Amino acid sequence: MSELTPLKPRDEHNARLEANVRPPDWQNPTPAERYNLVVLGAGTAGLVAAAGAGGLGARVALVERGLLGGDCLNVGCVPSKSLIRCGRAAAEVKNAGAFGVHVPGGATQDFAAAMARMRRLRAQLSPHDSAARFRDLGVDVYLGEARFTGPHALEVDGQSLSFRKAVIATGARASAPPIDGLDQVAYLTNETIFSLTERPRRLGVIGAGPIGCELGQTFAQLGSEVLIVESRHGILQKEDADCSQVVQAAMERDGVRLLCCGKQVRVRPAEESGVRLTLESHEHGYDEVVDRLLVAVGRAPNVEGLDLEAAGVDYTKRGVTVDDRLRTSNPDVFAAGDICSRYKFTHAADAMARLVIRNALFLGRAKVSDLVIPWSTYTSPEIAHVGVSAREADEQGLKIDTYTQALDEVDRPVLDGQSEGLAKVHCARGKGTILGATIVAAHAGDLICEVALAMTSGIGLSGIGRTIHPYPTQAEVLRKLGDQYARARLTPLVASLMRKWLRWRR
């Protein structure tokens, strides 16, 4: 039984947030005779689709049953990155002595203040996603439950909306994995953890994916004892193993305790308070009591109550089924974002919504498979990726050359005290065509953008190498990879011919 709600505590910041993304006094408009586009869900995909279509002159309706802004604003990217910044600040103060900066008496953490800062900044950013803003953009905003009543109609709170095209952007939510005893305890998810006002003395985390690692490390930096349980070996299973090991070592230095290959995991209410975790990890039994438990595995698509059958829209337990142009089995109904994508990222939802506008309203033929989608996990250091990994290349039968550059051979990371990390770029065998890359560095999420731009624009690794990078910057790690590629092109035959040429030119 997950606990708490996104808008607790009831303070001025959450009151401001609610006034923007779920106005208590909101009155739904009178429906138009027919809409060019009806958008179900006001998360990133829905908001981008509604704003983009409305800005191009379409008559648009936007329907949301919860909070406008979706996961990203309310329980995802915005609150988590605010709290991550607080954790990094605490870590910087703790490690300041290495830079000759000494804090008399040491630093103290004010968890309540960090959470209040998060709520304040979330509320500050919320007008961009507000009902009033979209109304002013010419979008008809409906707050309430929606269900399809036919292939070109749906109902919201007793009102019927007729549409030419529709897009399902209802997203996904945290779901409970099949853990013995989980239904007997109160636990947190990413949707509820940001309602905390008191720091847990001991925090248990189930799952070492992006959410578990980001929040686990952050709470450790803010003073909690953190225990992460993962069923497989190591952390961040989708990432390059060399890179994820760098992150794991950093998390452990920050005080995170990892029990991987966890088996026979059970949870029970502790005798006095909290949650008792028992498991087996590497043939050792563990019996741990934590004050709070964060479940950071499992996502379920939000398809309930939509009556998708009435619209002729096919779906599975993974979400709405779409083709490469994001069309559902009803050619006039599209889908975008977490409801249909394996890429559960805000920027992926944004890109898919833009594709839907082209294909739904303007007879476009844009394909989601053509999108180059990078991602980043905001641990310290960050780990970012784009394209294929070495493992995926092998599975797909792709022949690659891999170029690796350690950060301790790049001046700026060394000077910044951030030299633990590396960058890997995979190129087509014998060519500079970039097929994928992984970076682990303090600012990997920013650095991966250069690689994604190169892939999108058809710029090879040699092009990155020819690009002048300011010195000293962390981005020089990519230029050095370009230099590696140039040296690899200098085969013995080419080197011999160059030496002969230069002797002749003396």
C-alpha positions as CSV (number, residue, x, y, z in Angstrom):
1,M,0.0,0.0,0.0
2,S,1.7,3.1,-1.3
3,E,1.5,6.0,1.1
4,L,1.2,9.8,1.0
5,T,0.0,11.9,-2.0
6,P,1.9,14.4,-4.3
7,L,0.4,17.5,-2.8
8,K,1.3,16.9,0.9
9,P,2.2,18.8,3.0
10,R,-0.5,21.5,2.6
11,D,1.8,24.5,2.5
12,E,1.9,27.7,0.4
13,H,4.0,26.0,-2.2
14,N,1.7,23.1,-2.8
15,A,-1.3,25.5,-2.7
16,R,0.3,27.5,-5.5
17,L,1.1,24.3,-7.5
18,E,-2.5,23.1,-7.1
19,A,-3.9,26.5,-8.2
20,N,-2.0,26.1,-11.5
21,V,-2.2,22.4,-12.3
22,R,-5.5,21.4,-10.7
23,P,-7.5,24.6,-10.0
24,P,-10.2,23.7,-7.4
25,D,-12.7,26.1,-9.0
26,W,-12.0,25.1,-12.7
27,Q,-15.1,25.0,-14.9
28,N,-14.9,22.8,-18.0
29,P,-15.8,24.6,-21.2
30,T,-18.7,23.9,-23.6
31,P,-17.4,21.4,-26.2
32,A,-16.9,22.5,-29.8
33,E,-18.9,20.8,-32.4
34,R,-15.8,18.9,-33.5
35,Y,-12.1,19.1,-32.6
36,N,-9.2,18.7,-34.9
37,L,-7.4,17.0,-32.1
38,V,-8.4,15.7,-28.6
39,V,-5.5,15.0,-26.3
40,L,-5.9,12.6,-23.4
41,G,-3.4,13.3,-20.7
42,A,-1.6,16.5,-19.8
43,G,1.9,15.2,-19.1
44,T,4.8,16.1,-21.3
45,A,3.5,14.4,-24.5
46,G,0.0,15.7,-24.0
47,L,1.0,19.3,-23.3
48,V,3.4,19.4,-26.2
49,A,0.8,18.0,-28.6
50,A,-1.9,20.4,-27.4
51,A,0.3,23.5,-27.5
52,G,1.9,22.6,-30.8
53,A,-1.4,21.8,-32.5
54,G,-3.2,24.8,-31.0
55,G,-0.3,27.1,-32.1
56,L,-0.7,25.9,-35.7
57,G,-4.4,26.8,-35.7
58,A,-6.1,23.5,-34.8
59,R,-9.1,23.3,-32.5
60,V,-7.8,21.3,-29.6
61,A,-9.2,19.8,-26.4
62,L,-6.9,18.7,-23.6
63,V,-8.3,16.2,-21.0
64,E,-6.6,15.5,-17.6
65,R,-7.9,13.5,-14.7
66,G,-5.1,14.3,-12.3
67,L,-2.5,17.1,-12.2
68,L,-1.5,18.9,-15.3
69,G,2.3,18.6,-15.9
70,G,2.2,14.8,-15.3
71,D,5.0,12.9,-13.7
72,C,7.8,15.3,-14.9
73,L,6.6,18.4,-13.0
74,N,4.8,16.8,-10.1
75,V,6.6,13.6,-9.1
76,G,9.5,13.1,-11.5
77,C,12.2,15.2,-13.2
78,V,11.5,18.5,-11.5
79,P,11.3,17.4,-7.8
80,S,14.0,14.8,-8.1
81,K,16.6,17.0,-9.7
82,S,15.9,19.7,-7.1
83,L,16.6,17.2,-4.4
84,I,19.6,15.8,-6.2
85,R,21.1,19.3,-6.3
86,C,20.7,19.5,-2.5
87,G,22.5,16.2,-2.1
88,R,25.3,17.3,-4.3
89,A,25.7,20.5,-2.3
90,A,26.0,18.5,0.9
91,A,28.6,16.2,-0.7
92,E,30.6,19.2,-2.0
93,V,30.8,20.6,1.5
94,K,31.7,17.3,3.0
95,N,34.6,16.9,0.5
96,A,35.6,20.6,0.5
97,G,38.8,19.8,2.5
98,A,40.4,18.3,-0.7
99,F,40.2,21.8,-2.2
100,G,41.7,23.5,0.8
101,V,38.3,24.7,2.1
102,H,37.5,23.8,5.7
103,V,34.1,24.1,7.3
104,P,34.5,24.5,11.1
105,G,32.5,21.9,12.9
106,G,31.4,20.3,9.7
107,A,28.2,20.8,7.7
108,T,24.7,20.0,8.9
109,Q,21.8,19.0,6.7
110,D,18.3,20.4,7.0
111,F,16.2,17.9,5.2
112,A,12.9,19.8,5.8
113,A,14.5,22.9,4.2
114,A,15.7,20.9,1.2
115,M,12.2,19.5,0.6
116,A,10.7,23.0,1.1
117,R,13.1,24.3,-1.6
118,M,11.9,21.5,-3.9
119,R,8.3,22.4,-3.4
120,R,8.9,26.1,-3.9
121,L,10.8,25.5,-7.2
122,R,8.2,23.1,-8.4
123,A,5.5,25.6,-7.8
124,Q,7.6,28.3,-9.5
125,L,7.9,26.2,-12.6
126,S,4.2,25.1,-12.7
127,P,2.7,28.1,-14.5
128,H,4.2,26.8,-17.8
129,D,2.0,23.7,-17.4
130,S,-1.0,25.4,-15.9
131,A,-4.6,25.1,-17.0
132,A,-4.8,28.9,-17.4
133,R,-1.9,29.0,-19.8
134,F,-3.3,26.4,-22.1
135,R,-6.7,28.1,-22.0
136,D,-5.0,31.3,-23.0
137,L,-3.3,29.4,-25.9
138,G,-6.8,28.6,-27.2
139,V,-7.0,25.0,-26.0
140,D,-10.2,23.8,-24.3
141,V,-9.0,22.3,-21.0
142,Y,-11.2,19.6,-19.4
143,L,-10.4,18.3,-15.9
144,G,-12.0,14.9,-15.3
145,E,-12.2,11.3,-16.2
146,A,-12.4,10.5,-20.0
147,R,-13.6,7.4,-21.7
148,F,-14.1,6.6,-25.4
149,T,-17.6,6.2,-26.6
150,G,-16.8,5.4,-30.2
151,P,-13.9,5.6,-32.7
152,H,-14.3,9.4,-33.0
153,A,-15.9,10.4,-29.7
154,L,-15.3,10.4,-26.0
155,E,-17.0,11.6,-22.8
156,V,-15.7,13.7,-20.0
157,D,-17.9,14.3,-17.0
158,G,-21.1,13.8,-19.0
159,Q,-20.0,16.0,-21.9
160,S,-19.4,14.4,-25.3
161,L,-16.3,15.5,-27.4
162,S,-16.2,14.7,-31.1
163,F,-12.8,14.6,-32.8
164,R,-11.2,14.1,-36.2
165,K,-8.0,12.8,-34.6
166,A,-7.0,12.0,-31.0
167,V,-3.8,11.2,-29.2
168,I,-3.6,9.1,-26.1
169,A,-0.9,10.5,-23.8
170,T,-2.0,9.2,-20.4
171,G,1.5,7.9,-19.4
172,A,2.4,5.3,-16.9
173,R,2.5,5.0,-13.1
174,A,4.5,3.2,-10.5
175,S,3.4,-0.4,-9.9
176,A,4.0,-2.8,-7.2
177,P,6.3,-5.8,-8.0
178,P,5.5,-9.3,-6.8
179,I,7.4,-9.1,-3.5
180,D,6.3,-11.2,-0.6
181,G,4.6,-9.1,2.0
182,L,4.6,-5.8,0.1
183,D,0.9,-5.5,0.5
184,Q,1.3,-5.6,4.3
185,V,3.5,-2.5,4.7
186,A,3.4,1.1,3.9
187,Y,5.9,2.0,1.1
188,L,7.0,4.9,-1.0
189,T,7.3,5.2,-4.8
190,N,8.6,8.1,-6.9
191,E,5.0,9.4,-6.8
192,T,5.0,9.8,-3.0
193,I,8.5,10.2,-1.7
194,F,8.5,13.9,-2.4
195,S,5.8,14.4,0.2
196,L,8.3,13.6,3.0
197,T,9.1,16.3,5.4
198,E,11.4,14.3,7.7
199,R,14.5,12.5,6.7
200,P,14.4,8.8,7.2
201,R,17.2,7.6,9.5
202,R,17.3,4.4,7.4
203,L,16.0,4.2,3.9
204,G,15.5,0.9,2.1
205,V,15.3,0.9,-1.7
206,I,14.2,-2.0,-3.8
207,G,15.6,-1.6,-7.3
208,A,18.9,-0.3,-8.6
209,G,17.6,1.3,-11.8
210,P,17.7,5.1,-12.5
211,I,15.2,6.0,-9.8
212,G,16.6,3.8,-7.1
213,C,20.2,4.9,-7.8
214,E,19.4,8.6,-8.1
215,L,17.3,8.8,-5.0
216,G,19.3,6.3,-3.0
217,Q,22.5,8.2,-3.5
218,T,20.8,11.6,-2.8
219,F,19.3,10.4,0.5
220,A,22.7,9.0,1.5
221,Q,24.3,12.4,0.7
222,L,21.6,14.1,2.9
223,G,22.4,11.9,5.8
224,S,20.2,8.8,5.6
225,E,21.6,5.3,5.9
226,V,20.7,3.8,2.6
227,L,20.3,0.1,1.6
228,I,19.6,-0.8,-2.0
229,V,18.3,-4.3,-2.9
230,E,18.7,-5.4,-6.5
231,S,17.8,-8.8,-7.9
232,R,20.6,-8.8,-10.5
233,H,24.3,-8.2,-10.3
234,G,25.4,-4.6,-10.0
235,I,23.4,-1.4,-10.8
236,L,21.9,0.2,-13.9
237,Q,21.6,-3.0,-15.9
238,K,20.9,-1.2,-19.2
239,E,24.1,0.7,-19.1
240,D,27.7,-0.2,-20.1
241,A,29.1,-2.3,-17.3
242,D,32.4,-0.4,-17.2
243,C,30.5,2.9,-16.8
244,S,28.0,1.6,-14.3
245,Q,30.8,0.3,-12.1
246,V,32.2,3.8,-11.8
247,V,28.8,5.0,-10.6
248,Q,28.4,2.1,-8.1
249,A,31.8,2.9,-6.6
250,A,30.8,6.5,-6.1
251,M,27.5,5.6,-4.6
252,E,29.2,3.3,-2.1
253,R,31.7,6.0,-1.1
254,D,28.6,8.2,-0.4
255,G,27.4,5.6,2.0
256,V,25.0,3.5,-0.1
257,R,25.0,-0.1,0.8
258,L,24.2,-2.4,-2.1
259,L,22.9,-5.9,-1.8
260,C,22.7,-7.3,-5.3
261,C,21.6,-10.7,-6.7
262,G,19.0,-10.5,-3.9
263,K,16.8,-13.6,-3.6
264,Q,13.9,-14.6,-1.5
265,V,13.1,-10.9,-0.7
266,R,10.4,-10.5,2.0
267,V,9.0,-7.4,3.7
268,R,7.1,-7.3,6.9
269,P,6.0,-4.6,9.4
270,A,8.8,-4.2,12.0
271,E,7.9,-4.9,15.6
272,E,7.8,-1.3,16.7
273,S,7.9,0.8,13.5
274,G,9.3,0.7,10.0
275,V,9.7,-2.2,7.7
276,R,11.7,-5.4,8.1
277,L,13.6,-6.6,5.0
278,T,14.9,-10.1,4.8
279,L,16.7,-11.5,1.8
280,E,19.6,-13.6,0.6
281,S,22.5,-12.0,-1.3
282,H,25.5,-13.9,-2.5
283,E,24.6,-16.8,-0.2
284,H,24.5,-14.6,2.9
285,G,21.2,-13.9,4.7
286,Y,20.2,-10.4,5.7
287,D,17.6,-9.2,8.2
288,E,17.3,-5.4,8.1
289,V,14.9,-2.9,9.6
290,V,14.4,0.4,7.8
291,D,12.3,3.5,8.7
292,R,11.0,3.9,5.1
293,L,10.9,1.7,2.1
294,L,11.1,3.1,-1.5
295,V,10.0,0.7,-4.2
296,A,11.8,1.8,-7.4
297,V,10.9,-0.9,-9.8
298,G,7.8,-1.5,-12.0
299,R,5.7,0.7,-14.2
300,A,2.2,0.2,-15.5
301,P,0.5,2.0,-18.4
302,N,-2.5,4.2,-17.5
303,V,-5.2,2.5,-19.7
304,E,-7.8,1.8,-17.1
305,G,-11.2,3.5,-17.5
306,L,-10.5,4.7,-21.0
307,D,-12.7,2.1,-22.7
308,L,-10.2,1.7,-25.5
309,E,-12.3,-1.1,-26.9
310,A,-15.0,1.4,-27.8
311,A,-12.5,3.3,-30.0
312,G,-11.0,0.1,-31.5
313,V,-7.6,0.7,-29.9
314,D,-5.5,-2.3,-29.1
315,Y,-3.4,-2.5,-26.0
316,T,-1.4,-4.9,-23.9
317,K,-0.1,-4.9,-20.3
318,R,2.8,-2.9,-21.7
319,G,0.6,-0.1,-23.0
320,V,-1.1,1.0,-26.2
321,T,0.0,-0.7,-29.4
322,V,1.3,1.7,-32.1
323,D,3.1,1.4,-35.4
324,D,6.2,3.3,-36.4
325,R,4.2,6.5,-37.1
326,L,2.6,6.2,-33.6
327,R,-0.8,5.2,-35.0
328,T,-2.9,2.8,-33.0
329,S,-5.2,0.1,-34.5
330,N,-7.7,3.0,-35.0
331,P,-5.9,5.0,-37.7
332,D,-7.4,8.3,-36.4
333,V,-6.1,7.7,-32.8
334,F,-2.4,8.1,-32.1
335,A,-0.4,7.6,-28.9
336,A,2.7,9.2,-27.5
337,G,4.9,9.1,-24.4
338,D,5.1,6.5,-21.7
339,I,1.8,4.9,-22.6
340,C,3.4,3.4,-25.7
341,S,7.1,3.9,-25.6
342,R,10.0,1.9,-24.2
343,Y,11.8,5.2,-23.7
344,K,10.3,6.5,-20.4
345,F,11.8,10.0,-20.7
346,T,10.4,13.5,-20.8
347,H,12.4,14.4,-23.8
348,A,11.3,11.2,-25.7
349,A,7.7,12.1,-24.9
350,D,8.3,15.6,-26.2
351,A,9.8,14.3,-29.5
352,M,7.0,11.8,-30.0
353,A,4.3,14.4,-29.5
354,R,5.9,16.6,-32.2
355,L,5.9,13.6,-34.5
356,V,2.2,13.0,-33.8
357,I,1.3,16.6,-34.8
358,R,3.0,16.1,-38.2
359,N,1.4,12.7,-38.8
360,A,-2.1,13.3,-37.4
361,L,-2.8,16.8,-38.6
362,F,-0.6,17.2,-41.7
363,L,-0.5,13.8,-43.4
364,G,3.1,13.3,-42.3
365,R,5.0,10.0,-42.5
366,A,7.6,10.6,-39.8
367,K,8.8,7.5,-38.0
368,V,9.6,7.1,-34.4
369,S,12.4,4.7,-35.3
370,D,14.3,7.6,-36.9
371,L,14.5,9.5,-33.6
372,V,17.9,9.6,-31.9
373,I,17.0,9.5,-28.2
374,P,19.8,10.0,-25.6
375,W,19.2,9.6,-21.9
376,S,21.0,10.4,-18.7
377,T,20.8,9.1,-15.1
378,Y,21.6,11.9,-12.7
379,T,23.7,10.1,-10.2
380,S,27.1,11.6,-9.1
381,P,28.8,11.1,-11.5
382,E,26.1,11.1,-14.2
383,I,25.8,8.3,-16.8
384,A,24.5,9.1,-20.2
385,H,23.9,7.0,-23.3
386,V,22.7,7.3,-26.9
387,G,22.4,4.8,-29.7
388,V,23.5,1.2,-29.4
389,S,25.7,-0.4,-26.7
390,A,28.4,-2.9,-27.5
391,R,26.0,-5.6,-26.3
392,E,23.2,-4.5,-28.5
393,A,25.6,-4.1,-31.5
394,D,26.7,-7.8,-31.0
395,E,23.0,-8.9,-30.7
396,Q,22.2,-7.1,-33.9
397,G,25.2,-8.4,-35.8
398,L,26.8,-5.0,-36.1
399,K,30.6,-4.8,-36.5
400,I,32.0,-1.9,-34.5
401,D,35.1,-0.2,-33.4
402,T,35.0,1.1,-29.9
403,Y,37.0,4.1,-28.8
404,T,37.5,4.8,-25.0
405,Q,38.9,7.8,-23.3
406,A,39.4,8.0,-19.5
407,L,38.7,11.3,-17.8
408,D,41.9,11.2,-15.8
409,E,43.7,11.9,-19.0
410,V,41.6,15.1,-19.7
411,D,42.8,18.2,-18.0
412,R,39.6,19.9,-16.8
413,P,38.1,16.8,-15.0
414,V,41.5,16.4,-13.3
415,L,41.5,20.1,-12.2
416,D,37.9,19.9,-11.1
417,G,38.5,16.8,-9.0
418,Q,36.1,14.9,-11.2
419,S,38.4,12.6,-13.0
420,E,36.7,9.3,-12.3
421,G,34.8,8.4,-15.4
422,L,35.2,7.7,-19.1
423,A,33.6,8.1,-22.5
424,K,33.0,5.3,-25.0
425,V,32.0,5.8,-28.6
426,H,31.0,2.9,-30.9
427,C,31.6,3.4,-34.6
428,A,30.8,1.3,-37.7
429,R,33.8,-1.0,-38.3
430,G,36.4,0.9,-40.3
431,K,34.3,4.0,-40.4
432,G,33.7,7.1,-38.3
433,T,29.9,6.7,-38.4
434,I,28.8,6.9,-34.8
435,L,26.4,4.1,-33.7
436,G,26.3,4.7,-30.0
437,A,28.1,6.2,-27.0
438,T,28.1,6.0,-23.2
439,I,29.7,8.7,-21.0
440,V,30.1,8.6,-17.2
441,A,31.2,12.0,-15.9
442,A,30.0,14.8,-13.7
443,H,28.1,16.4,-16.6
444,A,27.6,13.4,-18.8
445,G,24.0,14.5,-19.5
446,D,25.3,17.7,-21.1
447,L,28.2,16.0,-22.9
448,I,26.0,13.3,-24.6
449,C,24.2,16.1,-26.5
450,E,27.2,16.6,-28.7
451,V,27.2,13.0,-29.7
452,A,23.4,12.9,-30.2
453,L,23.8,16.0,-32.5
454,A,26.6,14.3,-34.5
455,M,24.4,11.2,-34.9
456,T,21.3,13.2,-35.9
457,S,23.3,15.3,-38.4
458,G,25.4,12.5,-39.9
459,I,28.6,13.9,-38.4
460,G,31.2,11.2,-37.8
461,L,33.7,10.9,-35.0
462,S,36.2,12.6,-37.2
463,G,34.0,15.6,-37.4
464,I,33.9,15.9,-33.6
465,G,37.7,15.6,-33.7
466,R,38.0,18.5,-36.1
467,T,35.7,20.7,-34.0
468,I,37.7,23.1,-31.9
469,H,36.7,22.7,-28.2
470,P,37.6,25.4,-25.7
471,Y,40.4,24.5,-23.3
472,P,40.1,23.4,-20.6
473,T,36.6,21.8,-20.7
474,Q,35.2,18.5,-19.9
475,A,33.9,18.2,-23.4
476,E,37.5,17.8,-24.6
477,V,37.0,14.1,-23.8
478,L,35.0,13.9,-27.0
479,R,37.7,15.7,-29.1
480,K,40.2,13.2,-27.8
481,L,38.0,10.4,-29.0
482,G,38.1,12.0,-32.4
483,D,41.9,12.1,-32.2
484,Q,41.9,8.4,-31.4
485,Y,39.8,7.8,-34.5
486,A,42.2,9.8,-36.6
487,R,45.2,7.9,-35.3
488,A,43.4,4.6,-36.0
489,R,43.2,5.7,-39.7
490,L,47.0,6.0,-39.8
491,T,47.6,2.5,-40.9
492,P,51.2,1.2,-41.5
493,L,50.8,1.6,-45.2
494,V,49.5,5.2,-44.9
495,A,52.3,6.1,-42.4
496,S,54.9,4.6,-44.8
497,L,53.5,6.6,-47.8
498,M,53.5,9.8,-45.7
499,R,57.1,9.3,-44.6
500,K,58.2,8.8,-48.2
501,W,56.2,11.9,-49.3
502,L,57.9,14.0,-46.6
503,R,61.4,12.8,-47.5
504,W,60.7,13.7,-51.1
505,R,59.5,17.2,-50.0
506,R,62.6,18.0,-48.0
